[in-house]
Amino acid sequence: MDDFRRPGPPGRDPSPPVLDMTPDGEFRDPLPPRRTWLDRALGRVGGVALLLTLAAGGLMIVALAVVFVGLLLPVAIGAGLVAFVSLWWRMRRARRAGGAGPVRFVVIRR
């Protein structure tokens, strides 16, 4: 109970501890402990460590995005190449069959 506020000089303790209450009936918080140089140093080191962790996490997310783009890019290029070859083949067959008119595309919607 030494953390709570007491009346009188700090060296003398003739009375029991005082339960300090607000007018609303809530108990007041105990006095915070004094911060030493070690607490301040560890707080700064922890803050720097947190910033480094956030920066490393951001770089990891960027690296994962680059990997996914690197994996999906060949698939997209392959799909585009298949579509190009398919359209080229259909136009070639249409020219051979004598259809010199424009190529019509049909889109079926549900």
N, CA, C and O of each residue as an XYZ file, in Angstrom:
440
protein
N       0.805     -1.189      0.000
C       0.000      0.000      0.000
C       0.850      1.257      0.000
O       0.315      2.347      0.197
N       2.140      1.149     -0.211
C       2.998      2.325     -0.194
C       2.844      3.182     -1.433
O       3.335      4.311     -1.462
N       2.172      2.674     -2.459
C       2.045      3.442     -3.691
C       0.936      4.488     -3.639
O       0.870      5.344     -4.521
N       0.077      4.447     -2.648
C      -1.045      5.371     -2.588
C      -0.651      6.653     -1.856
O       0.264      6.660     -1.032
N      -1.358      7.730     -2.175
C      -1.056      9.027     -1.576
C      -1.422      9.021     -0.094
O      -2.456      8.481      0.300
N      -0.583      9.613      0.698
C      -0.840      9.712      2.140
C      -0.622     11.146      2.593
O       0.222     11.856      2.047
N      -1.378     11.566      3.584
C      -1.153     12.922      4.090
C       0.100     12.978      4.960
O       0.540     11.974      5.520
N       0.646     14.160      5.054
C       1.792     14.349      5.947
C       3.104     14.227      5.225
O       3.144     13.984      4.019
N       4.187     14.396      5.968
C       5.522     14.298      5.375
C       5.819     12.870      4.922
O       5.283     11.913      5.481
N       6.689     12.728      3.888
C       6.915     11.397      3.326
C       7.640     10.441      4.265
O       7.454      9.232      4.125
N       8.431     10.889      5.188
C       9.178      9.981      6.057
C       8.360      9.469      7.222
O       8.725      8.458      7.821
N       7.290     10.116      7.558
C       6.507      9.751      8.743
C       5.253      8.989      8.331
O       4.580      9.381      7.377
N       4.928      7.897      9.041
C       3.762      7.096      8.698
C       3.027      6.670      9.975
O       3.044      5.490     10.325
N       2.390      7.601     10.667
C       1.709      7.202     11.896
C       0.291      6.691     11.652
O      -0.284      6.037     12.522
N      -0.279      6.977     10.488
C      -1.677      6.612     10.268
C      -1.784      5.474      9.251
O      -0.848      5.227      8.491
N      -2.921      4.788      9.240
C      -3.112      3.736      8.234
C      -3.238      4.355      6.841
O      -3.413      5.567      6.717
N      -3.150      3.538      5.805
C      -3.242      4.079      4.446
C      -4.606      4.723      4.206
O      -5.620      4.308      4.768
N      -4.601      5.740      3.362
C      -5.823      6.466      3.047
C      -6.368      5.916      1.739
O      -5.651      5.819      0.743
N      -7.657      5.555      1.755
C      -8.311      5.155      0.519
C      -8.821      6.417     -0.142
O      -9.807      7.013      0.292
N      -8.132      6.814     -1.201
C      -8.432      8.068     -1.865
C      -9.541      7.834     -2.889
O      -9.367      7.070     -3.839
N     -10.684      8.498     -2.688
C     -11.829      8.315     -3.579
C     -12.226      9.647     -4.195
O     -12.031     10.715     -3.614
N     -12.794      9.545     -5.400
C     -13.327     10.729     -6.064
C     -14.741     10.986     -5.550
O     -15.313     10.117     -4.892
N     -15.325     12.156     -5.831
C     -16.703     12.399     -5.401
C     -17.715     11.427     -6.016
O     -18.802     11.238     -5.470
N     -17.361     10.805     -7.160
C     -18.260      9.829     -7.784
C     -18.213      8.473     -7.110
O     -19.043      7.616     -7.412
N     -17.274      8.251     -6.212
C     -17.149      6.967     -5.543
C     -16.131      6.043     -6.169
O     -16.026      4.882     -5.772
N     -15.377      6.528     -7.139
C     -14.331      5.728     -7.784
C     -13.030      5.871     -6.997
O     -12.758      6.917     -6.408
N     -12.231      4.805     -6.998
C     -10.927      4.891     -6.362
C      -9.952      5.579     -7.294
O     -10.000      5.376     -8.507
N      -9.078      6.382     -6.743
C      -8.046      7.034     -7.546
C      -6.927      6.046     -7.822
O      -6.686      5.112     -7.057
N      -6.260      6.279     -8.922
C      -5.154      5.403     -9.289
C      -3.959      5.671     -8.386
O      -3.786      6.787     -7.895
N      -3.125      4.640     -8.165
C      -1.908      4.870     -7.377
C      -0.939      5.754     -8.158
O      -1.044      5.893     -9.376
N      -0.015      6.334     -7.445
C       0.999      7.159     -8.084
C       1.837      6.287     -9.019
O       2.223      5.179     -8.646
N       2.121      6.773    -10.221
C       2.952      5.965    -11.122
C       4.379      5.890    -10.587
O       4.865      6.840     -9.973
N       5.047      4.763    -10.819
C       6.431      4.657    -10.353
C       7.321      5.615    -11.141
O       7.015      5.965    -12.280
N       8.408      6.027    -10.532
C       9.335      6.930    -11.206
C      10.030      6.203    -12.340
O      10.383      5.028    -12.233
N      10.215      6.932    -13.430
C      10.892      6.352    -14.584
C      12.391      6.593    -14.451
O      12.839      7.711    -14.199
N      13.142      5.534    -14.623
C      14.593      5.650    -14.540
C      15.165      5.808    -15.952
O      14.434      5.754    -16.941
N      16.463      6.001    -16.025
C      17.116      6.144    -17.327
C      16.976      4.859    -18.136
O      16.905      4.899    -19.364
N      16.938      3.706    -17.439
C      16.792      2.431    -18.143
C      15.407      2.321    -18.790
O      15.284      1.820    -19.907
N      14.361      2.789    -18.088
C      13.018      2.772    -18.667
C      12.949      3.630    -19.921
O      12.371      3.224    -20.929
N      13.542      4.815    -19.856
C      13.539      5.694    -21.030
C      14.326      5.083    -22.185
O      13.890      5.142    -23.334
N      15.480      4.498    -21.884
C      16.306      3.886    -22.936
C      15.580      2.697    -23.568
O      15.569      2.551    -24.791
N      14.973      1.848    -22.734
C      14.253      0.696    -23.272
C      13.028      1.128    -24.081
O      12.661      0.465    -25.051
N      12.401      2.227    -23.690
C      11.278      2.760    -24.460
C      11.714      3.222    -25.831
O      11.024      2.976    -26.820
N      12.849      3.888    -25.901
C      13.362      4.332    -27.209
C      13.783      3.154    -28.074
O      13.491      3.118    -29.269
N      14.468      2.191    -27.469
C      14.894      1.004    -28.219
C      13.671      0.242    -28.720
O      13.667     -0.244    -29.851
N      12.638      0.134    -27.892
C      11.408     -0.541    -28.310
C      10.724      0.192    -29.446
O      10.197     -0.442    -30.360
N      10.723      1.521    -29.406
C      10.127      2.299    -30.490
C      10.867      2.112    -31.798
O      10.251      1.968    -32.854
N      12.190      2.114    -31.727
C      12.991      1.893    -32.938
C      12.762      0.475    -33.469
O      12.660      0.269    -34.679
N      12.683     -0.500    -32.559
C      12.434     -1.884    -32.985
C      11.068     -2.006    -33.648
O      10.919     -2.737    -34.627
N      10.075     -1.303    -33.129
C       8.740     -1.331    -33.731
C       8.764     -0.730    -35.135
O       8.152     -1.276    -36.054
N       9.465      0.388    -35.306
C       9.567      0.998    -36.637
C      10.283      0.077    -37.622
O       9.868     -0.047    -38.775
N      11.349     -0.563    -37.174
C      12.070     -1.492    -38.042
C      11.198     -2.689    -38.414
O      11.248     -3.169    -39.546
N      10.401     -3.170    -37.463
C       9.506     -4.291    -37.744
C       8.456     -3.899    -38.774
O       8.163     -4.671    -39.688
N       7.887     -2.706    -38.632
C       6.896     -2.244    -39.607
C       7.516     -2.064    -40.987
O       6.899     -2.411    -41.995
N       8.732     -1.524    -41.040
C       9.404     -1.353    -42.333
C       9.704     -2.706    -42.974
O       9.521     -2.872    -44.180
N      10.161     -3.665    -42.185
C      10.447     -5.001    -42.727
C       9.164     -5.673    -43.200
O       9.162     -6.339    -44.235
N       8.073     -5.507    -42.457
C       6.799     -6.075    -42.889
C       6.320     -5.454    -44.190
O       5.811     -6.158    -45.062
N       6.477     -4.137    -44.331
C       6.098     -3.476    -45.579
C       6.924     -3.962    -46.750
O       6.391     -4.191    -47.836
N       8.226     -4.121    -46.538
C       9.080     -4.643    -47.608
C       8.708     -6.077    -47.978
O       8.786     -6.460    -49.145
N       8.304     -6.866    -46.987
C       7.912     -8.244    -47.263
C       6.616     -8.279    -48.086
O       6.474     -9.112    -48.982
N       5.685     -7.390    -47.788
C       4.441     -7.334    -48.565
C       4.736     -6.908    -50.000
O       4.164     -7.456    -50.943
N       5.623     -5.937    -50.165
C       6.010     -5.508    -51.519
C       6.699     -6.654    -52.262
O       6.446     -6.860    -53.449
N       7.559     -7.393    -51.580
C       8.250     -8.512    -52.221
C       7.254     -9.598    -52.628
O       7.391    -10.182    -53.703
N       6.261     -9.877    -51.791
C       5.246    -10.863    -52.157
C       4.436    -10.404    -53.371
O       4.096    -11.210    -54.237
N       4.133     -9.118    -53.429
C       3.400     -8.590    -54.584
C       4.227     -8.753    -55.856
O       3.687     -9.120    -56.899
N       5.511     -8.488    -55.782
C       6.379     -8.649    -56.955
C       6.444    -10.114    -57.372
O       6.443    -10.419    -58.565
N       6.499    -11.021    -56.400
C       6.529    -12.457    -56.721
C       5.230    -12.874    -57.403
O       5.261    -13.598    -58.398
N       4.080    -12.422    -56.876
C       2.802    -12.788    -57.491
C       2.675    -12.216    -58.901
O       2.166    -12.886    -59.799
N       3.129    -10.995    -59.095
C       3.104    -10.417    -60.448
C       4.027    -11.218    -61.364
O       3.698    -11.472    -62.522
N       5.171    -11.608    -60.842
C       6.096    -12.418    -61.635
C       5.524    -13.778    -61.994
O       5.833    -14.322    -63.054
N       4.689    -14.335    -61.117
C       4.058    -15.617    -61.433
C       2.877    -15.462    -62.378
O       2.645    -16.321    -63.229
N       2.132    -14.375    -62.236
C       0.936    -14.192    -63.052
C       1.232    -13.602    -64.431
O       0.453    -13.799    -65.364
N       2.322    -12.898    -64.568
C       2.644    -12.282    -65.852
C       2.815    -13.312    -66.973
O       2.257    -13.103    -68.050
N       3.549    -14.402    -66.784
C       3.633    -15.401    -67.860
C       2.279    -16.035    -68.185
O       2.009    -16.359    -69.342
N       1.434    -16.213    -67.178
C       0.106    -16.774    -67.425
C      -0.716    -15.804    -68.276
O      -1.381    -16.222    -69.224
N      -0.674    -14.520    -67.946
C      -1.413    -13.529    -68.728
C      -0.876    -13.429    -70.150
O      -1.650    -13.314    -71.101
N       0.431    -13.473    -70.299
C       1.023    -13.428    -71.643
C       0.633    -14.667    -72.435
O       0.331    -14.568    -73.624
N       0.637    -15.831    -71.794
C       0.226    -17.069    -72.474
C      -1.239    -17.020    -72.885
O      -1.583    -17.435    -73.991
N      -2.118    -16.512    -71.998
C      -3.540    -16.408    -72.347
C      -3.740    -15.440    -73.505
O      -4.549    -15.705    -74.394
N      -3.026    -14.338    -73.510
C      -3.116    -13.397    -74.625
C      -2.620    -14.007    -75.926
O      -3.194    -13.774    -76.990
N      -1.554    -14.789    -75.834
C      -1.023    -15.443    -77.028
C      -2.013    -16.469    -77.576
O      -2.199    -16.561    -78.789
N      -2.649    -17.240    -76.693
C      -3.657    -18.217    -77.133
C      -4.830    -17.493    -77.789
O      -5.327    -17.946    -78.820
N      -5.280    -16.381    -77.216
C      -6.384    -15.621    -77.801
C      -5.988    -15.059    -79.164
O      -6.784    -15.099    -80.103
N      -4.783    -14.544    -79.278
C      -4.323    -13.998    -80.550
C      -4.269    -15.083    -81.630
O      -4.723    -14.880    -82.757
N      -3.704    -16.236    -81.263
C      -3.589    -17.322    -82.241
C      -4.977    -17.813    -82.641
O      -5.203    -18.119    -83.812
N      -5.905    -17.893    -81.699
C      -7.264    -18.337    -82.003
C      -7.948    -17.376    -82.973
O      -8.566    -17.809    -83.946
N      -7.842    -16.085    -82.711
C      -8.450    -15.100    -83.605
C      -7.763    -15.092    -84.967
O      -8.428    -14.972    -85.996
N      -6.468    -15.215    -84.980
C      -5.723    -15.243    -86.241
C      -6.144    -16.444    -87.079
O      -6.334    -16.326    -88.290
N      -6.290    -17.601    -86.433
C      -6.677    -18.815    -87.136
C      -8.087    -18.694    -87.710
O      -8.331    -19.114    -88.841
N      -9.015    -18.128    -86.943
C     -10.386    -17.960    -87.440
C     -10.425    -16.993    -88.631
O     -11.143    -17.239    -89.601
N      -9.675    -15.917    -88.566
C      -9.646    -14.969    -89.685
C      -9.014    -15.624    -90.918
O      -9.459    -15.374    -92.039
N      -8.008    -16.441    -90.734
C      -7.354    -17.128    -91.854
C      -8.324    -18.098    -92.511
O      -8.410    -18.167    -93.737
N      -9.066    -18.860    -91.674
C     -10.057    -19.793    -92.226
C     -11.172    -19.046    -92.946
O     -11.655    -19.507    -93.981
N     -11.591    -17.890    -92.411
C     -12.654    -17.114    -93.046
C     -12.197    -16.584    -94.404
O     -12.995    -16.545    -95.340
N     -10.936    -16.176    -94.533
C     -10.422    -15.686    -95.812
C     -10.349    -16.820    -96.835
O     -10.643    -16.622    -98.014
N      -9.956    -18.007    -96.373
C      -9.863    -19.156    -97.284
C     -11.248    -19.577    -97.782
O     -11.406    -20.019    -98.919
N     -12.240    -19.430    -96.910
C     -13.591    -19.833    -97.296
C     -14.249    -18.796    -98.200
O     -15.368    -19.010    -98.666
N     -13.592    -17.706    -98.450
C     -14.119    -16.706    -99.356
C     -14.861    -15.594    -98.651
O     -15.425    -14.724    -99.315
N     -14.881    -15.590    -97.391
C     -15.547    -14.515    -96.653
C     -14.611    -13.342    -96.490
O     -13.869    -13.262    -95.512
N     -14.643    -12.431    -97.444
C     -13.741    -11.287    -97.395
C     -14.319    -10.153    -96.576
O     -13.678     -9.111    -96.435
N     -15.527    -10.328    -96.024
C     -16.172     -9.275    -95.239
C     -15.531     -9.148    -93.864
O     -14.584     -9.861    -93.536
N     -16.051     -8.251    -93.090
C     -15.478     -8.051    -91.751
C     -15.754     -9.249    -90.838
O     -16.737     -9.969    -91.013
N     -14.897     -9.435    -89.898
C     -15.056    -10.527    -88.931
C     -16.012    -10.062    -87.852
O     -15.826     -8.996    -87.264
N     -17.052    -10.875    -87.587
C     -18.034    -10.514    -86.575
C     -17.812    -11.370    -85.340
O     -17.597    -12.579    -85.416
N     -17.873    -10.698    -84.206
C     -17.732    -11.386    -82.932
C     -19.097    -11.464    -82.281
O     -19.864    -10.502    -82.317
N     -19.400    -12.598    -81.690
C     -20.674    -12.799    -81.029
C     -20.423    -12.924    -79.532
O     -19.608    -13.733    -79.089
N     -21.133    -12.114    -78.767
C     -21.046    -12.169    -77.310
C     -22.363    -12.685    -76.783
O     -23.409    -12.088    -77.038
N     -22.332    -13.771    -76.060
C     -23.549    -14.365    -75.506
C     -23.668    -13.920    -74.055
O     -22.772    -14.156    -73.244
N     -24.780    -13.275    -73.741
C     -25.014    -12.816    -72.356
C     -26.167    -13.595    -71.770
O     -27.100    -13.977    -72.476
N     -26.097    -13.821    -70.504
C     -27.173    -14.531    -69.823
C     -28.066    -13.560    -69.109
O     -29.037    -13.968    -68.473
